[in-house]
């Protein structure tokens, strides 16, 4: 049973198994790196969009909306402080 033919098959099977393990290890690396790469690409796209759309024609409207929100928050804070006294 342990003739030269069987030993050759055993070596071939071990080589194939090692090759399969190496392929699985490479796939583990790929599957581990894909989610961070996708998040990085989307993050860079979001940053690029924010930078690209800074200023422009709507800048005054956006600034006015932020100023109004701050004014409402300040008025609410002062009103609650007056009620507490």
PyMOL Python script that loads the backbone (N, CA, C, O; Angstrom):
from pymol import cmd

cmd.read_pdbstr("""\
ATOM      1  N   UNK A   1       0.800  -1.198   0.000  1.00  0.00           N
ATOM      2  CA  UNK A   1       0.000   0.000   0.000  1.00  0.00           C
ATOM      3  C   UNK A   1       0.843   1.262   0.000  1.00  0.00           C
ATOM      4  O   UNK A   1       0.390   2.303  -0.477  1.00  0.00           O
ATOM      5  N   UNK A   2       2.045   1.193   0.520  1.00  0.00           N
ATOM      6  CA  UNK A   2       2.888   2.377   0.580  1.00  0.00           C
ATOM      7  C   UNK A   2       3.903   2.382  -0.547  1.00  0.00           C
ATOM      8  O   UNK A   2       5.064   2.739  -0.347  1.00  0.00           O
ATOM      9  N   UNK A   3       3.485   2.004  -1.671  1.00  0.00           N
ATOM     10  CA  UNK A   3       4.387   1.998  -2.820  1.00  0.00           C
ATOM     11  C   UNK A   3       4.675   3.408  -3.281  1.00  0.00           C
ATOM     12  O   UNK A   3       4.130   4.367  -2.735  1.00  0.00           O
ATOM     13  N   UNK A   4       5.527   3.543  -4.282  1.00  0.00           N
ATOM     14  CA  UNK A   4       5.893   4.869  -4.778  1.00  0.00           C
ATOM     15  C   UNK A   4       4.696   5.653  -5.292  1.00  0.00           C
ATOM     16  O   UNK A   4       4.658   6.881  -5.211  1.00  0.00           O
ATOM     17  N   UNK A   5       3.716   4.921  -5.825  1.00  0.00           N
ATOM     18  CA  UNK A   5       2.541   5.590  -6.367  1.00  0.00           C
ATOM     19  C   UNK A   5       1.742   6.275  -5.260  1.00  0.00           C
ATOM     20  O   UNK A   5       1.272   7.399  -5.439  1.00  0.00           O
ATOM     21  N   UNK A   6       1.588   5.608  -4.124  1.00  0.00           N
ATOM     22  CA  UNK A   6       0.824   6.173  -3.010  1.00  0.00           C
ATOM     23  C   UNK A   6       1.552   7.359  -2.381  1.00  0.00           C
ATOM     24  O   UNK A   6       0.924   8.343  -1.989  1.00  0.00           O
ATOM     25  N   UNK A   7       2.877   7.262  -2.287  1.00  0.00           N
ATOM     26  CA  UNK A   7       3.621   8.385  -1.710  1.00  0.00           C
ATOM     27  C   UNK A   7       3.507   9.624  -2.594  1.00  0.00           C
ATOM     28  O   UNK A   7       3.420  10.745  -2.093  1.00  0.00           O
ATOM     29  N   UNK A   8       3.509   9.424  -3.864  1.00  0.00           N
ATOM     30  CA  UNK A   8       3.361  10.550  -4.794  1.00  0.00           C
ATOM     31  C   UNK A   8       2.010  11.231  -4.628  1.00  0.00           C
ATOM     32  O   UNK A   8       1.894  12.456  -4.682  1.00  0.00           O
ATOM     33  N   UNK A   9       1.001  10.404  -4.425  1.00  0.00           N
ATOM     34  CA  UNK A   9      -0.340  10.975  -4.217  1.00  0.00           C
ATOM     35  C   UNK A   9      -0.404  11.733  -2.899  1.00  0.00           C
ATOM     36  O   UNK A   9      -1.024  12.794  -2.818  1.00  0.00           O
ATOM     37  N   UNK A  10       0.228  11.198  -1.878  1.00  0.00           N
ATOM     38  CA  UNK A  10       0.218  11.858  -0.571  1.00  0.00           C
ATOM     39  C   UNK A  10       0.919  13.207  -0.661  1.00  0.00           C
ATOM     40  O   UNK A  10       0.446  14.199  -0.107  1.00  0.00           O
ATOM     41  N   UNK A  11       2.048  13.239  -1.361  1.00  0.00           N
ATOM     42  CA  UNK A  11       2.752  14.515  -1.531  1.00  0.00           C
ATOM     43  C   UNK A  11       1.903  15.496  -2.323  1.00  0.00           C
ATOM     44  O   UNK A  11       1.849  16.686  -2.013  1.00  0.00           O
ATOM     45  N   UNK A  12       1.238  14.975  -3.354  1.00  0.00           N
ATOM     46  CA  UNK A  12       0.372  15.836  -4.170  1.00  0.00           C
ATOM     47  C   UNK A  12      -0.795  16.371  -3.354  1.00  0.00           C
ATOM     48  O   UNK A  12      -1.176  17.535  -3.484  1.00  0.00           O
ATOM     49  N   UNK A  13      -1.358  15.509  -2.511  1.00  0.00           N
ATOM     50  CA  UNK A  13      -2.482  15.930  -1.672  1.00  0.00           C
ATOM     51  C   UNK A  13      -2.027  16.965  -0.651  1.00  0.00           C
ATOM     52  O   UNK A  13      -2.732  17.939  -0.386  1.00  0.00           O
ATOM     53  N   UNK A  14      -0.834  16.747  -0.075  1.00  0.00           N
ATOM     54  CA  UNK A  14      -0.316  17.720   0.892  1.00  0.00           C
ATOM     55  C   UNK A  14      -0.026  19.047   0.214  1.00  0.00           C
ATOM     56  O   UNK A  14      -0.284  20.114   0.772  1.00  0.00           O
ATOM     57  N   UNK A  15       0.514  18.970  -0.999  1.00  0.00           N
ATOM     58  CA  UNK A  15       0.809  20.196  -1.738  1.00  0.00           C
ATOM     59  C   UNK A  15      -0.488  20.941  -2.081  1.00  0.00           C
ATOM     60  O   UNK A  15      -0.560  22.165  -1.965  1.00  0.00           O
ATOM     61  N   UNK A  16      -1.492  20.200  -2.497  1.00  0.00           N
ATOM     62  CA  UNK A  16      -2.783  20.814  -2.823  1.00  0.00           C
ATOM     63  C   UNK A  16      -3.420  21.416  -1.576  1.00  0.00           C
ATOM     64  O   UNK A  16      -4.002  22.500  -1.624  1.00  0.00           O
ATOM     65  N   UNK A  17      -3.303  20.701  -0.459  1.00  0.00           N
ATOM     66  CA  UNK A  17      -3.874  21.223   0.781  1.00  0.00           C
ATOM     67  C   UNK A  17      -3.154  22.491   1.206  1.00  0.00           C
ATOM     68  O   UNK A  17      -3.785  23.455   1.641  1.00  0.00           O
ATOM     69  N   UNK A  18      -1.826  22.492   1.080  1.00  0.00           N
ATOM     70  CA  UNK A  18      -1.069  23.692   1.431  1.00  0.00           C
ATOM     71  C   UNK A  18      -1.416  24.841   0.504  1.00  0.00           C
ATOM     72  O   UNK A  18      -1.512  25.992   0.931  1.00  0.00           O
ATOM     73  N   UNK A  19      -1.602  24.524  -0.757  1.00  0.00           N
ATOM     74  CA  UNK A  19      -1.983  25.556  -1.711  1.00  0.00           C
ATOM     75  C   UNK A  19      -3.363  26.117  -1.371  1.00  0.00           C
ATOM     76  O   UNK A  19      -3.598  27.322  -1.458  1.00  0.00           O
ATOM     77  N   UNK A  20      -4.274  25.213  -0.981  1.00  0.00           N
ATOM     78  CA  UNK A  20      -5.615  25.655  -0.593  1.00  0.00           C
ATOM     79  C   UNK A  20      -5.577  26.517   0.645  1.00  0.00           C
ATOM     80  O   UNK A  20      -6.316  27.496   0.746  1.00  0.00           O
ATOM     81  N   UNK A  21      -4.724  26.165   1.590  1.00  0.00           N
ATOM     82  CA  UNK A  21      -4.587  26.959   2.810  1.00  0.00           C
ATOM     83  C   UNK A  21      -4.035  28.331   2.472  1.00  0.00           C
ATOM     84  O   UNK A  21      -4.495  29.344   3.000  1.00  0.00           O
ATOM     85  N   UNK A  22      -3.034  28.360   1.578  1.00  0.00           N
ATOM     86  CA  UNK A  22      -2.466  29.647   1.179  1.00  0.00           C
ATOM     87  C   UNK A  22      -3.519  30.506   0.493  1.00  0.00           C
ATOM     88  O   UNK A  22      -3.581  31.717   0.704  1.00  0.00           O
ATOM     89  N   UNK A  23      -4.348  29.866  -0.332  1.00  0.00           N
ATOM     90  CA  UNK A  23      -5.412  30.609  -1.002  1.00  0.00           C
ATOM     91  C   UNK A  23      -6.409  31.130   0.024  1.00  0.00           C
ATOM     92  O   UNK A  23      -6.869  32.267  -0.080  1.00  0.00           O
ATOM     93  N   UNK A  24      -6.746  30.312   1.010  1.00  0.00           N
ATOM     94  CA  UNK A  24      -7.671  30.764   2.047  1.00  0.00           C
ATOM     95  C   UNK A  24      -7.072  31.913   2.847  1.00  0.00           C
ATOM     96  O   UNK A  24      -7.770  32.865   3.195  1.00  0.00           O
ATOM     97  N   UNK A  25      -5.774  31.820   3.136  1.00  0.00           N
ATOM     98  CA  UNK A  25      -5.142  32.903   3.877  1.00  0.00           C
ATOM     99  C   UNK A  25      -5.154  34.189   3.065  1.00  0.00           C
ATOM    100  O   UNK A  25      -5.399  35.269   3.604  1.00  0.00           O
ATOM    101  N   UNK A  26      -4.891  34.073   1.777  1.00  0.00           N
ATOM    102  CA  UNK A  26      -4.950  35.268   0.928  1.00  0.00           C
ATOM    103  C   UNK A  26      -6.361  35.825   0.896  1.00  0.00           C
ATOM    104  O   UNK A  26      -6.541  37.043   0.911  1.00  0.00           O
ATOM    105  N   UNK A  27      -7.365  34.962   0.853  1.00  0.00           N
ATOM    106  CA  UNK A  27      -8.748  35.424   0.841  1.00  0.00           C
ATOM    107  C   UNK A  27      -9.102  36.084   2.171  1.00  0.00           C
ATOM    108  O   UNK A  27      -9.888  37.030   2.200  1.00  0.00           O
ATOM    109  N   UNK A  28      -8.530  35.594   3.272  1.00  0.00           N
ATOM    110  CA  UNK A  28      -8.764  36.231   4.565  1.00  0.00           C
ATOM    111  C   UNK A  28      -8.220  37.649   4.555  1.00  0.00           C
ATOM    112  O   UNK A  28      -8.856  38.567   5.074  1.00  0.00           O
ATOM    113  N   UNK A  29      -7.039  37.831   3.964  1.00  0.00           N
ATOM    114  CA  UNK A  29      -6.478  39.179   3.878  1.00  0.00           C
ATOM    115  C   UNK A  29      -7.360  40.082   3.036  1.00  0.00           C
ATOM    116  O   UNK A  29      -7.599  41.238   3.388  1.00  0.00           O
ATOM    117  N   UNK A  30      -7.840  39.553   1.927  1.00  0.00           N
ATOM    118  CA  UNK A  30      -8.695  40.356   1.045  1.00  0.00           C
ATOM    119  C   UNK A  30      -9.996  40.710   1.757  1.00  0.00           C
ATOM    120  O   UNK A  30     -10.423  41.864   1.726  1.00  0.00           O
ATOM    121  N   UNK A  31     -10.622  39.740   2.390  1.00  0.00           N
ATOM    122  CA  UNK A  31     -11.890  40.013   3.064  1.00  0.00           C
ATOM    123  C   UNK A  31     -11.693  40.928   4.266  1.00  0.00           C
ATOM    124  O   UNK A  31     -12.627  41.619   4.674  1.00  0.00           O
ATOM    125  N   UNK A  32     -10.498  40.941   4.836  1.00  0.00           N
ATOM    126  CA  UNK A  32     -10.235  41.835   5.967  1.00  0.00           C
ATOM    127  C   UNK A  32      -9.977  43.260   5.512  1.00  0.00           C
ATOM    128  O   UNK A  32     -10.268  44.199   6.253  1.00  0.00           O
ATOM    129  N   UNK A  33      -9.443  43.447   4.319  1.00  0.00           N
ATOM    130  CA  UNK A  33      -9.068  44.795   3.879  1.00  0.00           C
ATOM    131  C   UNK A  33     -10.191  45.495   3.107  1.00  0.00           C
ATOM    132  O   UNK A  33     -10.183  46.720   2.990  1.00  0.00           O
ATOM    133  N   UNK A  34     -11.144  44.742   2.584  1.00  0.00           N
ATOM    134  CA  UNK A  34     -12.196  45.356   1.759  1.00  0.00           C
ATOM    135  C   UNK A  34     -13.064  46.346   2.546  1.00  0.00           C
ATOM    136  O   UNK A  34     -13.243  47.467   2.070  1.00  0.00           O
ATOM    137  N   UNK A  35     -13.613  46.007   3.716  1.00  0.00           N
ATOM    138  CA  UNK A  35     -14.461  46.989   4.413  1.00  0.00           C
ATOM    139  C   UNK A  35     -13.747  48.302   4.751  1.00  0.00           C
ATOM    140  O   UNK A  35     -14.331  49.365   4.542  1.00  0.00           O
ATOM    141  N   UNK A  36     -12.502  48.274   5.267  1.00  0.00           N
ATOM    142  CA  UNK A  36     -11.847  49.554   5.513  1.00  0.00           C
ATOM    143  C   UNK A  36     -11.590  50.352   4.240  1.00  0.00           C
ATOM    144  O   UNK A  36     -11.672  51.580   4.249  1.00  0.00           O
ATOM    145  N   UNK A  37     -11.281  49.664   3.153  1.00  0.00           N
ATOM    146  CA  UNK A  37     -11.068  50.377   1.891  1.00  0.00           C
ATOM    147  C   UNK A  37     -12.359  51.034   1.412  1.00  0.00           C
ATOM    148  O   UNK A  37     -12.343  52.176   0.950  1.00  0.00           O
ATOM    149  N   UNK A  38     -13.466  50.321   1.520  1.00  0.00           N
ATOM    150  CA  UNK A  38     -14.753  50.894   1.099  1.00  0.00           C
ATOM    151  C   UNK A  38     -15.102  52.099   1.961  1.00  0.00           C
ATOM    152  O   UNK A  38     -15.540  53.127   1.446  1.00  0.00           O
ATOM    153  N   UNK A  39     -14.907  51.975   3.289  1.00  0.00           N
ATOM    154  CA  UNK A  39     -15.193  53.106   4.173  1.00  0.00           C
ATOM    155  C   UNK A  39     -14.286  54.295   3.863  1.00  0.00           C
ATOM    156  O   UNK A  39     -14.732  55.442   3.886  1.00  0.00           O
ATOM    157  N   UNK A  40     -13.024  54.022   3.576  1.00  0.00           N
ATOM    158  CA  UNK A  40     -12.092  55.111   3.260  1.00  0.00           C
ATOM    159  C   UNK A  40     -12.494  55.816   1.979  1.00  0.00           C
ATOM    160  O   UNK A  40     -12.411  57.041   1.891  1.00  0.00           O
ATOM    161  N   UNK A  41     -12.927  55.057   0.988  1.00  0.00           N
ATOM    162  CA  UNK A  41     -13.351  55.664  -0.283  1.00  0.00           C
ATOM    163  C   UNK A  41     -14.574  56.544  -0.068  1.00  0.00           C
ATOM    164  O   UNK A  41     -14.626  57.667  -0.568  1.00  0.00           O
ATOM    165  N   UNK A  42     -15.563  56.042   0.676  1.00  0.00           N
ATOM    166  CA  UNK A  42     -16.756  56.850   0.940  1.00  0.00           C
ATOM    167  C   UNK A  42     -16.425  58.068   1.799  1.00  0.00           C
ATOM    168  O   UNK A  42     -16.979  59.147   1.584  1.00  0.00           O
ATOM    169  N   UNK A  43     -15.532  57.905   2.765  1.00  0.00           N
ATOM    170  CA  UNK A  43     -15.128  59.031   3.608  1.00  0.00           C
ATOM    171  C   UNK A  43     -14.456  60.106   2.772  1.00  0.00           C
ATOM    172  O   UNK A  43     -14.762  61.290   2.920  1.00  0.00           O
ATOM    173  N   UNK A  44     -13.543  59.706   1.897  1.00  0.00           N
ATOM    174  CA  UNK A  44     -12.875  60.678   1.035  1.00  0.00           C
ATOM    175  C   UNK A  44     -13.870  61.372   0.105  1.00  0.00           C
ATOM    176  O   UNK A  44     -13.742  62.564  -0.173  1.00  0.00           O
ATOM    177  N   UNK A  45     -14.859  60.619  -0.371  1.00  0.00           N
ATOM    178  CA  UNK A  45     -15.903  61.217  -1.207  1.00  0.00           C
ATOM    179  C   UNK A  45     -16.721  62.239  -0.434  1.00  0.00           C
ATOM    180  O   UNK A  45     -17.064  63.295  -0.966  1.00  0.00           O
ATOM    181  N   UNK A  46     -17.036  61.929   0.825  1.00  0.00           N
ATOM    182  CA  UNK A  46     -17.800  62.874   1.652  1.00  0.00           C
ATOM    183  C   UNK A  46     -16.986  64.134   1.917  1.00  0.00           C
ATOM    184  O   UNK A  46     -17.510  65.244   1.822  1.00  0.00           O
ATOM    185  N   UNK A  47     -15.713  63.971   2.248  1.00  0.00           N
ATOM    186  CA  UNK A  47     -14.847  65.136   2.486  1.00  0.00           C
ATOM    187  C   UNK A  47     -14.727  65.963   1.222  1.00  0.00           C
ATOM    188  O   UNK A  47     -14.801  67.191   1.270  1.00  0.00           O
ATOM    189  N   UNK A  48     -14.543  65.299   0.090  1.00  0.00           N
ATOM    190  CA  UNK A  48     -14.417  66.016  -1.193  1.00  0.00           C
ATOM    191  C   UNK A  48     -15.691  66.813  -1.484  1.00  0.00           C
ATOM    192  O   UNK A  48     -15.625  67.957  -1.935  1.00  0.00           O
ATOM    193  N   UNK A  49     -16.853  66.200  -1.221  1.00  0.00           N
ATOM    194  CA  UNK A  49     -18.126  66.883  -1.463  1.00  0.00           C
ATOM    195  C   UNK A  49     -18.263  68.100  -0.555  1.00  0.00           C
ATOM    196  O   UNK A  49     -18.701  69.160  -1.003  1.00  0.00           O
ATOM    197  N   UNK A  50     -17.892  67.957   0.715  1.00  0.00           N
ATOM    198  CA  UNK A  50     -17.993  69.096   1.642  1.00  0.00           C
ATOM    199  C   UNK A  50     -17.077  70.233   1.207  1.00  0.00           C
ATOM    200  O   UNK A  50     -17.475  71.398   1.229  1.00  0.00           O
ATOM    201  N   UNK A  51     -15.868  69.901   0.817  1.00  0.00           N
ATOM    202  CA  UNK A  51     -14.926  70.941   0.409  1.00  0.00           C
ATOM    203  C   UNK A  51     -15.375  71.587  -0.896  1.00  0.00           C
ATOM    204  O   UNK A  51     -15.284  72.803  -1.064  1.00  0.00           O
ATOM    205  N   UNK A  52     -15.858  70.763  -1.812  1.00  0.00           N
ATOM    206  CA  UNK A  52     -16.285  71.280  -3.114  1.00  0.00           C
ATOM    207  C   UNK A  52     -17.477  72.227  -2.973  1.00  0.00           C
ATOM    208  O   UNK A  52     -17.592  73.195  -3.726  1.00  0.00           O
ATOM    209  N   UNK A  53     -18.354  71.957  -2.025  1.00  0.00           N
ATOM    210  CA  UNK A  53     -19.567  72.754  -1.896  1.00  0.00           C
ATOM    211  C   UNK A  53     -19.463  73.851  -0.836  1.00  0.00           C
ATOM    212  O   UNK A  53     -20.478  74.443  -0.471  1.00  0.00           O
ATOM    213  N   UNK A  54     -18.287  74.126  -0.348  1.00  0.00           N
ATOM    214  CA  UNK A  54     -18.130  75.244   0.573  1.00  0.00           C
ATOM    215  C   UNK A  54     -18.298  76.549  -0.197  1.00  0.00           C
ATOM    216  O   UNK A  54     -17.903  76.666  -1.357  1.00  0.00           O
ATOM    217  N   UNK A  55     -18.883  77.501   0.466  1.00  0.00           N
ATOM    218  CA  UNK A  55     -19.057  78.797  -0.192  1.00  0.00           C
ATOM    219  C   UNK A  55     -20.120  78.720  -1.273  1.00  0.00           C
ATOM    220  O   UNK A  55     -21.098  77.983  -1.147  1.00  0.00           O
ATOM    221  N   UNK A  56     -19.925  79.468  -2.311  1.00  0.00           N
ATOM    222  CA  UNK A  56     -20.856  79.431  -3.435  1.00  0.00           C
ATOM    223  C   UNK A  56     -22.064  80.317  -3.213  1.00  0.00           C
ATOM    224  O   UNK A  56     -22.098  81.150  -2.307  1.00  0.00           O
ATOM    225  N   UNK A  57     -23.052  80.114  -4.066  1.00  0.00           N
ATOM    226  CA  UNK A  57     -24.244  80.968  -4.075  1.00  0.00           C
ATOM    227  C   UNK A  57     -25.085  80.801  -2.815  1.00  0.00           C
ATOM    228  O   UNK A  57     -25.720  81.762  -2.381  1.00  0.00           O
ATOM    229  N   UNK A  58     -25.110  79.640  -2.227  1.00  0.00           N
ATOM    230  CA  UNK A  58     -25.966  79.393  -1.061  1.00  0.00           C
ATOM    231  C   UNK A  58     -25.282  79.687   0.264  1.00  0.00           C
ATOM    232  O   UNK A  58     -25.861  79.441   1.322  1.00  0.00           O
ATOM    233  N   UNK A  59     -24.071  80.204   0.225  1.00  0.00           N
ATOM    234  CA  UNK A  59     -23.327  80.421   1.461  1.00  0.00           C
ATOM    235  C   UNK A  59     -24.059  81.377   2.409  1.00  0.00           C
ATOM    236  O   UNK A  59     -24.123  81.128   3.613  1.00  0.00           O
ATOM    237  N   UNK A  60     -24.606  82.463   1.871  1.00  0.00           N
ATOM    238  CA  UNK A  60     -25.305  83.434   2.716  1.00  0.00           C
ATOM    239  C   UNK A  60     -26.547  82.794   3.350  1.00  0.00           C
ATOM    240  O   UNK A  60     -26.840  83.035   4.521  1.00  0.00           O
ATOM    241  N   UNK A  61     -27.273  81.981   2.577  1.00  0.00           N
ATOM    242  CA  UNK A  61     -28.463  81.321   3.122  1.00  0.00           C
ATOM    243  C   UNK A  61     -28.089  80.337   4.224  1.00  0.00           C
ATOM    244  O   UNK A  61     -28.749  80.265   5.260  1.00  0.00           O
ATOM    245  N   UNK A  62     -27.015  79.576   3.983  1.00  0.00           N
ATOM    246  CA  UNK A  62     -26.580  78.609   4.985  1.00  0.00           C
ATOM    247  C   UNK A  62     -26.119  79.320   6.256  1.00  0.00           C
ATOM    248  O   UNK A  62     -26.446  78.893   7.364  1.00  0.00           O
ATOM    249  N   UNK A  63     -25.366  80.396   6.097  1.00  0.00           N
ATOM    250  CA  UNK A  63     -24.909  81.153   7.262  1.00  0.00           C
ATOM    251  C   UNK A  63     -26.084  81.739   8.032  1.00  0.00           C
ATOM    252  O   UNK A  63     -26.084  81.739   9.263  1.00  0.00           O
ATOM    253  N   UNK A  64     -27.097  82.243   7.307  1.00  0.00           N
ATOM    254  CA  UNK A  64     -28.279  82.800   7.958  1.00  0.00           C
ATOM    255  C   UNK A  64     -29.034  81.709   8.729  1.00  0.00           C
ATOM    256  O   UNK A  64     -29.522  81.952   9.833  1.00  0.00           O
ATOM    257  N   UNK A  65     -29.127  80.525   8.151  1.00  0.00           N
ATOM    258  CA  UNK A  65     -29.822  79.424   8.829  1.00  0.00           C
ATOM    259  C   UNK A  65     -29.080  79.029  10.109  1.00  0.00           C
ATOM    260  O   UNK A  65     -29.711  78.780  11.136  1.00  0.00           O
ATOM    261  N   UNK A  66     -27.764  78.971  10.055  1.00  0.00           N
ATOM    262  CA  UNK A  66     -26.980  78.629  11.246  1.00  0.00           C
ATOM    263  C   UNK A  66     -27.113  79.716  12.302  1.00  0.00           C
ATOM    264  O   UNK A  66     -27.274  79.416  13.485  1.00  0.00           O
ATOM    265  N   UNK A  67     -27.047  80.976  11.884  1.00  0.00           N
ATOM    266  CA  UNK A  67     -27.199  82.084  12.829  1.00  0.00           C
ATOM    267  C   UNK A  67     -28.574  82.059  13.489  1.00  0.00           C
ATOM    268  O   UNK A  67     -28.699  82.327  14.684  1.00  0.00           O
ATOM    269  N   UNK A  68     -29.604  81.738  12.711  1.00  0.00           N
ATOM    270  CA  UNK A  68     -30.957  81.660  13.264  1.00  0.00           C
ATOM    271  C   UNK A  68     -31.061  80.518  14.270  1.00  0.00           C
ATOM    272  O   UNK A  68     -31.695  80.668  15.315  1.00  0.00           O
ATOM    273  N   UNK A  69     -30.450  79.389  13.965  1.00  0.00           N
ATOM    274  CA  UNK A  69     -30.483  78.258  14.890  1.00  0.00           C
ATOM    275  C   UNK A  69     -29.766  78.609  16.190  1.00  0.00           C
ATOM    276  O   UNK A  69     -30.251  78.292  17.277  1.00  0.00           O
ATOM    277  N   UNK A  70     -28.620  79.259  16.077  1.00  0.00           N
ATOM    278  CA  UNK A  70     -27.904  79.687  17.282  1.00  0.00           C
ATOM    279  C   UNK A  70     -28.732  80.682  18.089  1.00  0.00           C
ATOM    280  O   UNK A  70     -28.758  80.613  19.318  1.00  0.00           O
ATOM    281  N   UNK A  71     -29.407  81.605  17.412  1.00  0.00           N
ATOM    282  CA  UNK A  71     -30.229  82.601  18.105  1.00  0.00           C
ATOM    283  C   UNK A  71     -31.381  81.917  18.847  1.00  0.00           C
ATOM    284  O   UNK A  71     -31.680  82.272  19.987  1.00  0.00           O
ATOM    285  N   UNK A  72     -32.034  80.925  18.197  1.00  0.00           N
ATOM    286  CA  UNK A  72     -33.123  80.183  18.856  1.00  0.00           C
ATOM    287  C   UNK A  72     -32.603  79.439  20.078  1.00  0.00           C
ATOM    288  O   UNK A  72     -33.245  79.439  21.129  1.00  0.00           O
ATOM    289  N   UNK A  73     -31.440  78.804  19.943  1.00  0.00           N
ATOM    290  CA  UNK A  73     -30.872  78.056  21.064  1.00  0.00           C
ATOM    291  C   UNK A  73     -30.510  78.993  22.206  1.00  0.00           C
ATOM    292  O   UNK A  73     -30.740  78.665  23.370  1.00  0.00           O
ATOM    293  N   UNK A  74     -29.959  80.130  21.896  1.00  0.00           N
ATOM    294  CA  UNK A  74     -29.586  81.103  22.930  1.00  0.00           C
ATOM    295  C   UNK A  74     -30.834  81.654  23.613  1.00  0.00           C
ATOM    296  O   UNK A  74     -30.849  81.819  24.832  1.00  0.00           O
ATOM    297  N   UNK A  75     -31.876  81.937  22.840  1.00  0.00           N
ATOM    298  CA  UNK A  75     -33.125  82.453  23.412  1.00  0.00           C
ATOM    299  C   UNK A  75     -33.759  81.405  24.333  1.00  0.00           C
ATOM    300  O   UNK A  75     -34.264  81.738  25.405  1.00  0.00           O
ATOM    301  N   UNK A  76     -33.730  80.148  23.910  1.00  0.00           N
ATOM    302  CA  UNK A  76     -34.294  79.079  24.737  1.00  0.00           C
ATOM    303  C   UNK A  76     -33.478  78.920  26.018  1.00  0.00           C
ATOM    304  O   UNK A  76     -34.049  78.693  27.084  1.00  0.00           O
ATOM    305  N   UNK A  77     -32.170  79.035  25.930  1.00  0.00           N
ATOM    306  CA  UNK A  77     -31.322  78.914  27.107  1.00  0.00           C
ATOM    307  C   UNK A  77     -31.590  80.052  28.083  1.00  0.00           C
ATOM    308  O   UNK A  77     -31.671  79.838  29.293  1.00  0.00           O
ATOM    309  N   UNK A  78     -31.725  81.262  27.550  1.00  0.00           N
ATOM    310  CA  UNK A  78     -31.996  82.404  28.418  1.00  0.00           C
ATOM    311  C   UNK A  78     -33.380  82.317  29.048  1.00  0.00           C
ATOM    312  O   UNK A  78     -33.563  82.687  30.207  1.00  0.00           O
ATOM    313  N   UNK A  79     -34.348  81.831  28.287  1.00  0.00           N
ATOM    314  CA  UNK A  79     -35.713  81.695  28.809  1.00  0.00           C
ATOM    315  C   UNK A  79     -35.743  80.666  29.945  1.00  0.00           C
ATOM    316  O   UNK A  79     -36.419  80.877  30.952  1.00  0.00           O
ATOM    317  N   UNK A  80     -35.023  79.566  29.790  1.00  0.00           N
ATOM    318  CA  UNK A  80     -35.019  78.563  30.868  1.00  0.00           C
ATOM    319  C   UNK A  80     -34.239  79.081  32.070  1.00  0.00           C
ATOM    320  O   UNK A  80     -34.557  78.733  33.207  1.00  0.00           O
ATOM    321  N   UNK A  81     -33.222  79.907  31.836  1.00  0.00           N
ATOM    322  CA  UNK A  81     -32.456  80.478  32.959  1.00  0.00           C
ATOM    323  C   UNK A  81     -33.339  81.489  33.705  1.00  0.00           C
ATOM    324  O   UNK A  81     -33.263  81.575  34.931  1.00  0.00           O
ATOM    325  N   UNK A  82     -34.178  82.261  32.984  1.00  0.00           N
ATOM    326  CA  UNK A  82     -35.074  83.224  33.619  1.00  0.00           C
ATOM    327  C   UNK A  82     -36.152  82.514  34.442  1.00  0.00           C
ATOM    328  O   UNK A  82     -36.547  83.002  35.500  1.00  0.00           O
ATOM    329  N   UNK A  83     -36.630  81.356  33.953  1.00  0.00           N
ATOM    330  CA  UNK A  83     -37.650  80.607  34.674  1.00  0.00           C
ATOM    331  C   UNK A  83     -37.109  80.014  35.967  1.00  0.00           C
ATOM    332  O   UNK A  83     -37.840  79.868  36.946  1.00  0.00           O
ATOM    333  N   UNK A  84     -35.823  79.673  35.963  1.00  0.00           N
ATOM    334  CA  UNK A  84     -35.203  79.060  37.125  1.00  0.00           C
ATOM    335  C   UNK A  84     -34.983  80.078  38.252  1.00  0.00           C
ATOM    336  O   UNK A  84     -34.835  79.679  39.407  1.00  0.00           O
ATOM    337  N   UNK A  85     -34.958  81.338  37.955  1.00  0.00           N
ATOM    338  CA  UNK A  85     -34.698  82.369  38.983  1.00  0.00           C
ATOM    339  C   UNK A  85     -35.884  82.661  39.782  1.00  0.00           C
ATOM    340  O   UNK A  85     -35.830  83.499  40.682  1.00  0.00           O
TER     341      UNK A  85
END
""", "prot")
cmd.dss("prot")
cmd.show_as("cartoon", "prot")
cmd.util.cbc("prot")
cmd.orient("prot")
